[in-house]
Amino acid sequence: MDVESDVALDILITNVVCVFRTRCHLNLRKIALEGANVIYKRDVGKVLMKLRKPRITATIWSSGKVICTGATSEEEAKFGARRLARSLQKLGFQVIFTDFKVVNVLAVCNMPFEIRLPEFTKSNRPHASYEPELHPAVCYRIKPLRATLQIFSTGSITVTGPNVKAVASAVEQIYPFVFQSRKEIL
């Protein structure tokens, strides 16, 4: 088994976070009283609204800013955000769906081998930090992609990045490094 051999790695996207603006002031009390699947957090000044399909949770502020979490793809996040904006329109607000942006993508990838973390950290010192007393994973940052990877000894890698493309290229970049530090199978 060598680094150059094509290995198909499944990258499972677990969460996509996106934001959009409604370009109008939102009356949170009205949303809480008339909306469906709503939790009003008056002390914080926000409303949580859940959609069943796609399964997302939105945090709505009175300024008109909305953050959606829980989608499993960028397309699903945009569809869910548009559905949420439509449900706010049905409550009587003059909502205009603008400034949509995917802010964060969380994904999990499993390597077909286990990884020796101390060896991996020593060979990738400026980018990798490993504190086994604080956290069981190596934190590896790729600054140009704005991606952070949590690499576990089991071969499981959790990737956080600004979009799906950055997450995929982060996994492609890290594979040769983790391959060098893999545990040999006896």
Secondary structure by P-SEA (a helix, b strand, c coil): cccccbbbbbbbbcbbbbbbbccccccaaaaaaccccccccccccbbbbbbcccbbbbbbccccbbbbcccccaaaaaaaaaaaaaaaaaaccccccccccccccccccccccccaaaaaaaaaccccccccccccbbbbbbcccccccccccccbbbbbcccaaaaaaaaaaaaaaaaaaccccc
